[in-house]
């Protein structure tokens, strides 16, 4: 998780330069205090049951992305930097913006989630940092995808009861001394594709979150200065108890002519004990940006609470 970048100067758009040359550097402990993000919340009538399908948010992402494509520039659609001023929303939200290292891409600055609210379904799109400059276009595309997506992400016409925008510029980190941390996954957390599934342990979870948070920090105009190796090693000193249920399903890839792609992960709760201070900022930030892999498909949505010591 270093700041070395392999992109050549000729390949860099102004957006990429901003991401690869952040204006500020902060320690991990300071990152939550300036974690700007906005949520678009859309309430869909009578569709609460759809939230139980782990493939739902992938379909929502597809419908949303296709709606964004209708307003995109030709270069962005071809995977090249958008030269419009400002760039079309498809460019920052869907196009890969380069790599921090040869192994670490800058993540796409959003997550999608869906949860029941009474008998209705609440669809939530969260956008991070300066990608929120395109929040109105993102919100309009989400509504268009829900109403007119082909194929329909909810399997038929959707009646929308309301839409609102929620803004937050900080994330609260709980006090470490209040007790063990309870990390509850509401959508499956995954670390690899296919049928060879195993929960890899706390070090892998923490390292994965570190990669994701340090990448998304670039959308906050910030690089993270911390000893990631030490944090990962500290995670191995903590106690971990799990109450996890394995889930398996398939998603359809529109880019691969509808080919079925197997996915799997775990739902449930992890209880983490010990000296939590070094990892609590990561866990708290993970509640906004999800954990593990396939986060843009809605996987790894979680909440963090502290148990009594």
C-alpha positions as CSV (number, residue, x, y, z in Angstrom):
1,X,0.0,0.0,0.0
2,X,2.6,2.5,-1.1
3,X,2.1,5.6,-3.2
4,X,4.2,4.4,-6.2
5,X,2.3,4.7,-9.4
6,X,3.1,3.0,-12.7
7,X,0.9,5.3,-14.9
8,X,2.8,7.3,-17.5
9,X,2.3,11.1,-17.6
10,X,0.7,10.9,-21.1
11,X,-2.0,8.5,-19.9
12,X,-3.2,10.8,-17.1
13,X,-6.4,12.8,-17.2
14,X,-6.9,15.7,-14.8
15,X,-9.1,13.4,-12.7
16,X,-6.4,10.7,-12.6
17,X,-3.7,13.3,-11.6
18,X,-5.9,14.4,-8.7
19,X,-6.3,10.8,-7.5
20,X,-2.6,9.9,-7.9
21,X,-1.2,13.1,-6.5
22,X,-3.4,13.7,-3.4
23,X,-3.2,17.1,-1.7
24,X,-2.9,15.8,1.8
25,X,-1.4,12.9,3.8
26,X,-2.9,11.9,7.1
27,X,-2.5,9.0,9.6
28,X,-5.1,6.3,9.6
29,X,-6.4,7.5,12.9
30,X,-7.3,10.9,11.4
31,X,-9.0,9.6,8.3
32,X,-12.5,9.0,9.7
33,X,-12.9,12.6,10.9
34,X,-12.8,13.9,7.3
35,X,-14.5,10.9,5.5
36,X,-17.0,12.8,3.2
37,X,-19.7,10.7,1.6
38,X,-23.3,11.1,0.4
39,X,-26.1,8.6,0.2
40,X,-28.9,8.5,-2.3
41,X,-31.8,6.6,-0.7
42,X,-34.7,5.4,-2.9
43,X,-37.7,3.7,-1.3
44,X,-39.4,1.1,-3.5
45,X,-43.0,0.0,-2.7
46,X,-43.8,-3.6,-1.6
47,X,-40.4,-5.1,-2.5
48,X,-38.9,-5.9,0.9
49,X,-38.5,-9.6,0.1
50,X,-36.0,-8.8,-2.7
51,X,-33.4,-7.8,-0.1
52,X,-32.8,-11.5,0.8
53,X,-31.4,-12.2,-2.7
54,X,-27.6,-11.6,-2.6
55,X,-27.6,-11.1,-6.4
56,X,-30.0,-8.1,-6.2
57,X,-27.4,-5.4,-5.8
58,X,-25.5,-6.7,-8.7
59,X,-28.6,-6.3,-10.9
60,X,-29.1,-2.8,-9.5
61,X,-25.6,-1.9,-10.3
62,X,-26.1,-3.2,-13.9
63,X,-29.3,-1.2,-14.4
64,X,-27.7,1.9,-12.8
65,X,-24.6,1.6,-14.9
66,X,-26.6,1.3,-18.2
67,X,-28.5,4.4,-17.3
68,X,-25.2,6.3,-16.7
69,X,-24.0,5.0,-20.1
70,X,-26.8,6.8,-21.9
71,X,-25.3,10.1,-20.8
72,X,-21.7,9.2,-21.2
73,X,-19.1,10.5,-23.7
74,X,-17.8,8.2,-26.5
75,X,-14.2,8.1,-25.0
76,X,-15.6,7.1,-21.5
77,X,-17.7,4.4,-23.1
78,X,-14.5,3.1,-24.8
79,X,-12.6,3.1,-21.5
80,X,-10.6,6.3,-22.2
81,X,-10.7,9.5,-20.2
82,X,-13.7,11.7,-20.7
83,X,-12.7,15.1,-22.1
84,X,-15.9,16.8,-21.4
85,X,-15.8,19.7,-18.8
86,X,-16.8,18.5,-16.3
87,X,-16.4,14.8,-17.3
88,X,-19.6,12.7,-17.6
89,X,-20.6,10.8,-14.5
90,X,-19.8,7.5,-16.1
91,X,-16.1,8.4,-16.1
92,X,-15.5,8.8,-12.4
93,X,-18.0,6.2,-11.2
94,X,-17.4,3.3,-13.6
95,X,-14.1,3.7,-15.5
96,X,-10.9,2.5,-13.8
97,X,-8.8,5.6,-12.9
98,X,-5.4,4.0,-12.6
99,X,-3.3,2.2,-10.0
100,X,-1.6,3.3,-6.8
101,X,0.7,0.4,-7.1
102,X,1.1,-2.3,-9.7
103,X,-1.2,-4.5,-7.6
104,X,-3.6,-1.9,-6.1
105,X,-6.2,-0.1,-8.3
106,X,-8.0,3.0,-7.2
107,X,-11.4,1.7,-6.2
108,X,-14.6,2.9,-7.9
109,X,-16.0,5.5,-5.5
110,X,-19.4,3.9,-4.6
111,X,-21.2,1.1,-3.0
112,X,-24.8,-0.1,-3.4
113,X,-27.0,-1.7,-0.7
114,X,-30.6,-2.7,-0.3
115,X,-32.5,-3.5,2.9
116,X,-36.1,-4.0,3.9
117,X,-38.1,-1.2,5.5
118,X,-41.3,-2.6,6.6
119,X,-42.9,-4.1,3.5
120,X,-40.9,-1.8,1.2
121,X,-37.3,-1.9,-0.1
122,X,-34.7,0.8,0.6
123,X,-32.1,1.1,-2.1
124,X,-29.0,3.0,-1.0
125,X,-26.2,4.3,-3.2
126,X,-23.2,5.7,-1.3
127,X,-20.7,7.9,-3.2
128,X,-17.4,9.0,-1.6
129,X,-15.3,12.2,-1.6
130,X,-15.1,14.4,-4.6
131,X,-17.0,11.8,-6.7
132,X,-20.0,13.4,-5.0
133,X,-19.6,16.2,-7.5
134,X,-21.6,13.9,-9.8
135,X,-24.2,12.8,-7.2
136,X,-27.2,14.3,-8.9
137,X,-26.4,12.5,-12.2
138,X,-25.8,9.3,-10.2
139,X,-29.2,9.7,-8.3
140,X,-31.1,10.4,-11.6
141,X,-29.5,7.3,-13.2
142,X,-30.4,5.2,-10.1
143,X,-34.1,6.2,-10.4
144,X,-34.0,5.6,-14.2
145,X,-32.4,2.1,-13.7
146,X,-35.1,1.1,-11.1
147,X,-37.9,2.3,-13.3
148,X,-36.8,1.5,-16.8
149,X,-33.9,-1.0,-16.5
150,X,-33.7,-3.7,-19.1
151,X,-33.7,-6.3,-17.7
152,X,-35.7,-4.9,-14.8
153,X,-33.5,-5.3,-11.7
154,X,-36.5,-6.1,-9.5
155,X,-38.1,-8.4,-12.1
156,X,-40.9,-6.0,-13.0
157,X,-42.1,-2.4,-12.7
158,X,-41.0,-0.6,-9.6
159,X,-43.1,2.0,-7.8
160,X,-40.9,4.6,-6.1
161,X,-42.2,6.1,-3.0
162,X,-39.5,8.7,-2.4
163,X,-35.9,9.7,-2.9
164,X,-33.6,11.7,-0.6
165,X,-30.0,12.7,-0.3
166,X,-28.0,12.4,3.0
167,X,-24.6,14.0,3.5
168,X,-22.0,13.0,6.1
169,X,-18.5,14.4,6.5
170,X,-17.3,12.2,9.3
171,X,-17.4,8.6,10.6
172,X,-17.6,8.0,14.3
173,X,-15.0,5.5,15.7
174,X,-16.2,3.8,18.9
175,X,-14.0,3.8,22.0
176,X,-11.8,0.7,22.1
177,X,-12.2,0.2,25.9
178,X,-15.9,-0.3,25.7
179,X,-15.6,-4.0,25.0
180,X,-15.3,-6.5,22.1
181,X,-16.3,-5.4,18.7
182,X,-19.3,-7.0,17.0
183,X,-18.9,-6.8,13.2
184,X,-22.2,-8.0,11.6
185,X,-22.3,-8.7,7.8
186,X,-25.8,-8.0,6.3
187,X,-24.7,-9.1,2.8
188,X,-22.2,-11.8,2.3
189,X,-18.5,-10.9,2.7
190,X,-16.4,-12.6,0.1
191,X,-12.7,-12.9,-0.6
192,X,-12.6,-15.1,-3.7
193,X,-14.7,-16.4,-6.5
194,X,-16.0,-19.9,-7.3
195,X,-16.5,-22.9,-5.1
196,X,-13.2,-22.9,-3.2
197,X,-14.5,-20.9,-0.3
198,X,-13.0,-20.4,3.2
199,X,-13.1,-17.6,5.6
200,X,-9.5,-16.5,5.7
201,X,-9.2,-14.9,9.1
202,X,-8.9,-11.5,10.7
203,X,-5.5,-10.6,9.2
204,X,-6.9,-11.0,5.7
205,X,-10.0,-9.1,6.5
206,X,-8.0,-6.2,8.0
207,X,-5.5,-6.2,5.1
208,X,-8.4,-6.1,2.6
209,X,-10.0,-3.2,4.4
210,X,-6.7,-1.4,4.5
211,X,-6.3,-1.7,0.8
212,X,-9.9,-0.5,0.2
213,X,-9.8,2.4,2.6
214,X,-6.4,3.7,1.4
215,X,-7.7,3.5,-2.2
216,X,-10.9,5.3,-1.4
217,X,-9.0,8.0,0.6
218,X,-7.7,9.2,-2.8
219,X,-11.2,10.3,-3.5
220,X,-10.9,12.4,-0.3
221,X,-7.8,14.1,-1.8
222,X,-5.8,12.2,0.8
223,X,-3.1,9.6,1.1
224,X,-2.9,7.4,4.2
225,X,0.4,7.3,6.1
226,X,0.5,4.2,8.4
227,X,2.4,1.0,8.9
228,X,0.0,-1.4,7.3
229,X,2.2,-4.4,7.9
230,X,2.2,-3.7,11.7
231,X,-1.6,-3.4,11.7
232,X,-2.0,-6.7,9.8
233,X,0.4,-8.4,12.3
234,X,-1.5,-6.9,15.2
235,X,-4.7,-8.3,13.9
236,X,-3.3,-11.8,14.4
237,X,-3.0,-11.1,18.2
238,X,-6.7,-10.5,18.5
239,X,-9.3,-13.0,19.4
240,X,-11.9,-13.9,16.9
241,X,-15.2,-15.8,17.2
242,X,-17.6,-16.3,14.4
243,X,-21.2,-17.0,13.9
244,X,-21.2,-17.1,10.1
245,X,-23.4,-18.8,7.5
246,X,-22.0,-19.6,4.1
247,X,-24.0,-18.4,1.1
248,X,-23.5,-19.4,-2.5
249,X,-25.3,-18.0,-5.6
250,X,-24.6,-17.0,-9.2
251,X,-24.6,-13.7,-11.0
252,X,-25.0,-13.1,-14.8
253,X,-22.3,-11.2,-16.6
254,X,-23.7,-8.9,-19.3
255,X,-20.2,-8.4,-20.6
256,X,-19.8,-12.2,-21.1
257,X,-23.1,-12.8,-22.9
258,X,-25.0,-13.7,-19.7
259,X,-22.5,-16.3,-18.5
260,X,-23.2,-17.5,-15.0
261,X,-20.4,-16.6,-12.5
262,X,-20.4,-18.4,-9.2
263,X,-20.1,-16.3,-6.0
264,X,-20.0,-17.1,-2.4
265,X,-19.5,-15.5,1.0
266,X,-20.5,-15.4,4.7
267,X,-23.4,-13.8,6.5
268,X,-23.4,-13.3,10.2
269,X,-21.4,-11.8,13.1
270,X,-17.7,-11.7,14.1
271,X,-16.8,-11.0,17.7
272,X,-13.3,-9.4,17.9
273,X,-11.5,-9.0,21.2
274,X,-8.2,-7.7,22.5
275,X,-6.5,-4.4,21.9
276,X,-8.8,-3.0,19.2
277,X,-7.5,0.6,19.0
278,X,-5.3,0.0,15.9
279,X,-8.0,-1.5,13.8
280,X,-11.2,0.3,14.9
281,X,-10.7,3.2,12.4
282,X,-10.7,0.6,9.6
283,X,-13.7,-1.3,10.9
284,X,-15.7,2.0,11.3
285,X,-14.8,3.1,7.8
286,X,-15.7,-0.3,6.5
287,X,-19.3,0.2,7.6
288,X,-19.6,3.0,4.9
289,X,-17.6,1.3,2.1
290,X,-18.1,-2.4,2.8
291,X,-15.5,-5.1,3.3
292,X,-13.9,-7.9,1.2
293,X,-14.2,-8.3,-2.5
294,X,-17.0,-7.4,-5.0
295,X,-18.1,-4.4,-2.9
296,X,-19.5,-2.6,-6.0
297,X,-21.9,-5.6,-6.3
298,X,-23.1,-4.8,-2.8
299,X,-21.2,-7.5,-0.9
300,X,-19.6,-7.0,2.5
301,X,-22.2,-4.5,3.9
302,X,-21.7,-4.4,7.6
303,X,-22.4,-2.7,10.9
304,X,-20.1,-2.2,13.9
305,X,-21.2,-2.2,17.5
306,X,-19.3,-2.6,20.8
307,X,-20.3,-5.3,23.3
308,X,-20.1,-4.8,27.1
309,X,-16.6,-5.6,28.3
